[in-house]
Amino acid sequence: MSDKTRDPKGRRRVVKFSFYRVDPAWRALPSSERECGTRAVSDTVQAFSDRLQIRSYSLVGTRGDADLLLWQIGDELEDIQQLASFINGTPMGPYLTMPYSYLAMTRPSIYVSREEGRGERLELHPGDSKYLFVYPFVKTREWYQLSLDQRQKMMDEHIRIGRKYPSVKLNTTYSFGLDDQEFVVSFETDEPADFLDLVMELREAKTSLYTLRDTPIFSCIAMGLKETLDSLTGAHEERSTQAVENAWQKVADASALPPGSSRVVYYRGDQVAIFNVGGEIRAISNRCSHANGSLAEGTVEDGSVICPSHRSRFDLTTGEPLEGPAARPLRTYSVRLEHDVVLLGPSTA
């Protein structure tokens, strides 16, 4: 049901991990100046939300050399460059440095999962996990001198270990020729202990013999951008009614969403599927909580959507799983139409 025509070879995505550090002098500024600066950064990021999927994370208390992460996923490298330039131009810009910056792209893996076949991995689909662990990765040159069959056998062990920890989702992106590292890997989870145990067990795998560098490692806590910026100074104010009202965001023109159609949009860092069901617009997180299938490409029946991957069914109003292997509910979003424009509002589930 997607309204986009895809390149038959698949569309790669540009991925950027921008780690910012704030000058301690920022915390000494009057609160009014800080508020002006953080508002400008928030508005700048919001202005790019139709071009980039952006997730924000706080590293306050987890690293001494970085305070926040902006994880950006998009189609054009120029959009990532422009966002960084515009952030530098805000009143907060003079107080920000970027001690770590990792550029990568998606591409298909050359290693075959015996159970799932070759994974496309052309697009990243961040979930709702509370924690993100990120690090650059470089293999030894000896690894690339091994035959593909030798490497595949070792990767079979690597994949088998990873499957023992289903609470940890791996995202692998590729940096060959784009940046200093070869890969950037990021792990999403709600259970840091599971990630720790996974990394310990992977140290015993044969693939570990061919790791040249896998540091620095960043432990990131998922937060909304405002909350992330507030964490830099310890300010955690309750959001006012007006602030919630301002959270409404244009995501599409109503004319581009005729009855019976669907499309994928981005709202506050989430990938959202919106459907026109008999003239009524419904919005739900796009990725199935079972195996990340795209609900925008699913079938709508009786107020629910059926995932095309494994037939999990979700209620479009509540996000609750109704049948199939999925057990975790999805977020649904408030929707309103104004002047032929579709607006999404705060999550309703």
N, C-alpha and C positions, 0 to 999 in steps of 0.2 A: 504493500500500500504506500510505499515511499514515493514522493513526487520527484525524486532526484534520479537522473540517469547516470549510472556509474561507468567510469572507464573500465572496459573489459579486463584490463590488466590490473585493476584495483587502484585505489588512490592512497598514496602514502601521506602520512601526516608529519608535520614538523613539531618537535617536542623540545621544550626549553625548561630547565630547572634554574631559576634565578634566586640565589640566596642573598638576601640583603642584611646588612648590619647597620644599626642606627648609632650615630655619634652620641656619647653620653650627654653632650651639651643639649641635645634635644629634650631630655627630661627636665632640664633646668629652665626651659622656656615657660612663659606664662601659659596657662591652660587654653586661653583664647587663641594664641598663636598655634599651639599644637592642634587644636580642633580644626583650625583653618587648613593646616597642612594635611592632616589625615583625611579631611573631607575632600580635598583636592585629589589626593591619591585614589580614594574610593571612586570619585566621579570619573577619573581617568580610566581606571580599570573597567568601570561600568560601560564607558563609551566604546570599549573594544569587545564587549560581550557578544556582539553579533558576528565577530570575526574569529575570536579565540575562545576556547573553553579554558577558564582560569580557575584553579583551586588555590586557596590560601592556607598556610600552615604556620603555626608559631613554633619557634625553637628556643624561646625564652626559657632558661633553666635546663635545657638539654644540650646546648653547645655554648662555648664561650666566644666563638668567633663568627656567629651568624645568629640573627634574631627572627627572621621570617623567610618563608619560601613562597614564591609564586610559581606554580606548576602550570605551564601554558601548552595548549595543544591546538594546532591550527593548520591551515592549508598553505599559507604563504610566510616565508621567512621575513618579508618586509613588515608584516603586521607585528611580529615579535620585536623587531628593531624599533619600530615606531612607538610601541608601548613603553619600552625602556627609555626612549628619548623623552617622551611626554612625562613620565614619572620624574625624570631628572629635572624637568622644567617646573615642577610643582614647588610650593614653598617648603615642602619637606625634602626635596631633592638634594639640597646642599648638605643635609645631615645623613644621607644614605650613601653607603658604598656597597659594592657587590664582590665580596671576597671569593665567592665560588659561583661559577657559571658553567652549565653543562648543556650543550646543544646536541640534539640527536634527531633521528627520524625512525619511523616504523618501516618494517619490511618483513617479508615472509621468512620464517625460520627454515634453515636447510635441514634441520634434524626432524626426523619423522617420529611422531608418537605412535606407537604400535596400536593403541586403542582408538585414537582420534584421527589419525592421518595427518597430513601436513597442515599445520595451522597457518592461516593467512596473516593474522596479526598486523593488518594494515592500518587499523584504527585502534586507538586506546579508549577504554570505557571506564573511567574512574568510578569506583563504587562509593558507598557511604561509610567506609571504615573510619574509625577514629584516629588511627595511626598510619603514618607513611614512613617507611625506611628507605633511604636513597643512598646509592653510592656509585661512583664511576668504576669501571672494570676493564682490565687489560689482561689479555692472555699472553703467554710466552710465544716466541716465534716457533719453538719446537712443536707446539700444538698444531700449527698450520701445516707442518711438514708431515703429520700423520695422515693416513688415508682417511677418506670420508667414512669408510666402514669402521675403522678403529675408533674414530671420534664418536660415531653413532653408538657403538657398544658402550662407551663410557657415558654418553648422554642418556642412554637407557637407564643406567643406574641413577643418574642425577634426577631424571624425571620420576623414577619410582620413589625416591626419597621425598621429592616435593609433594607427591600425591598423598603421603602420609599426614600432611598438614593442610587439610582443605580450608582451614580458616585463614590461610595466608595466600593472597593472590599476587602472582608475579607479573610485572610488566617489563619486558625487555625492549630497549630501543638501541639504535645503532648509530655510532658516531664516526665510523671510518672516513677519514679525510675531512670531516666537518669540525672536529675538535680534538683535543689532546688524547682523550680516552678512546677505546674501541666500542664500548657499550656504556649505557647508563641503565642500571637496574633499579626498580622501585617495587617495594612490597607493601601491599595494603592489608591491614588486619585490625581486628578489635582485641587481639590477644598478643601483647608483646612477648609473653613467655613462649608462645608457640613459635614466633619468629626466632627467638634466641635458640630454642631447641633445634629448629630446622637448620640454622647456620652451623651449629655445633656438629650435627650429623653430616652435613655436606662437607665439612672439613675432612671426614674420613673417606669420602668418595675419591676415586682416581682422578676425576677432573680437577680436583684441588691441586694436584701436582703441577698443573699447567697454568696456575694463576700467578701472574706477575705482580698485579696491584689491584686491590679492592678497597682502597681508602681514599679520602675520608668517608666516614659513614655518618649520615644525618638522621636523627630520630625526630620526627615531625608530628605535631598534634594538629589535627584538622580543626579549623575554626572559620567562621565567616570572616570576610575581610575586615569589617569594622572591629570585630572582637580581636582579630589578630593584631591590628594596629593599636588597639587599646592596651593589649598585653605588653607593648613596648614601654609603657609608662606606669602600668599598674592600674590604669583607669578602667573600671568596669561598670559603666552606668547603665541603668535600665533603659531600654528603648521606649521612646514615647509613642503615643498613638500616631502622631504625625510621621515619625520615622518608619513605622510599619506601613503607613499609607504610601510613603515614598518608595517602598520596596516593589511596587507594581512596575512591571517592565514590558515594553513592547517586544513581542517575539515574532509576529507575522502580520501580514495584511489579510483580513478576512476573505478577500476575494481570491487569495491564493490557497484557500482551504475549503473547497466546495464540499457539499454533503457526500459522505462516503470516502473521503480522502483522509490522509494522515501525513505528518511530517515530523522531523526531528528538529528541536530547537534547544537552546541553552538558556538556563535560568539560574543565576547565582551559583554557578559552578556545576549544576546538575544537567545531565543530558535528559531531555524530557520529550516524550512522545505526545503529540496533541492530535486529537481525532475530531472530526465533524460527524457526529452521530445524529442523523436526522435533523440537522440544523442546530444541534446543541454541541458546544465545544467541551471536550473532556481532556484532562492533562494528567499524565502519570509518568513516573521515572521510566525511562526507555528500556533499561537493561533488566532482564529477568533475573530474579534473585537466585535462581538455580544454576544457570550456566551462561548468563550474560547474553542470551538471545535478544535481538532487537524487537521490541513490541510494536514499533511503528510499522514493521513488516508483517505483523500478525493479523489475525482475523477477529473482527468485532462481532459479538453475538450477545444479545440479551443483556446489554449493559456491562459486558465484560470483554476482555481481550485475551486471545489465545496465543501464547508464544509459539513462533514457527519452529523453534529448535526441538523442544521436548514436550510440547502441548500443555504446559502449565497455563492455568487460566487465572486471571486477576480481575477483581471487581474494579471497574473504572472510577467508582465513587469513593471507595474506602481504601483501595490498594491491597485488600486482603486476598491471599491465594485461595481459590475455590476448589481447584483440583489439580492433579499432576504432581510432579516431584518437588516443585517449589514449596518451601515452608515459611519463608520470611516475607512479610508484607512489604509493599513498595510505597514510596511517597506519592501522594496525589496533590494537585495544586489548584488553587482558586483561579477561575478564569472569568474575564469580563470583556465585553466588546464595547469599544468607543470609537465612533467615527470610522467604521470599517477597519479597525485595528484590533488585533487580539492581544490582550494584556494578561500576563501571568502574575499571580500574587503568592503570598506565603503558603507554605505547605499546609495541607489540611489533615495529613496523617503522618 
